[in-house]
Amino acid sequence: MSASPVLPEQIQLRSFAPADLDALVAFWNRAFVDQRNFHPLTAAEFRRRVLDCPAFDPAGLILAWRTDGAAPTLVGFAHAFRPFPKTPPYTRLGDGYRQHSLALLYVEPELRRQGIGSRLLQAAEGWLHYCPVYVAGFDQPCYGWLEGPSMPFFGSTQHLGMSAAETT
């Protein structure tokens, strides 16, 4: 078993708290602004589409904060979630969706290759410890798909942070 990557001293990981919403939405809007079909999100829209989802658990939304300045700065996150509850409208999905998922993992480009993404992934896997993790492909958006055939609200589903070529 390989050793856990060591985070830079000024980076701290922790689960989402309601007070993080504005910083998370601002980070999201900066991170994905250059993606095709992007449109900025508001806190209300993010809450409705992500936080109010019955499968959402704040412990699965893991944030990476840089703490070397006057105020902590969000520099990355991983969002993992457990299976959707067996309640409408999710009952129509069947048991094929009874798996844990990693919806998104993103680290600021200038802070990549420092172990932050690896630690975020480990933290998400730790939270999902008792079940295999399904990582969706670049063409399978995790947010917005239950709402019908519409574009993902975060913009293009392509190249959300790191291409497949960069991971090999």
Secondary structure, DSSP 8 states (H G I E B T S, - for coil): --------TTEEEEE--GGGHHHHHHHHHHHTTTSTT-----HHHHIIIIITSTT--GGGEEEEEE-SSSS-EEEEEEEEE----SSTTGGGG-GGG-SEEEEEEEE-GGGTTSSHHHHHHHHHHHHTTTS-EEE--TT--SSSGGG-S---TTS-SS-SSS-GGGG-
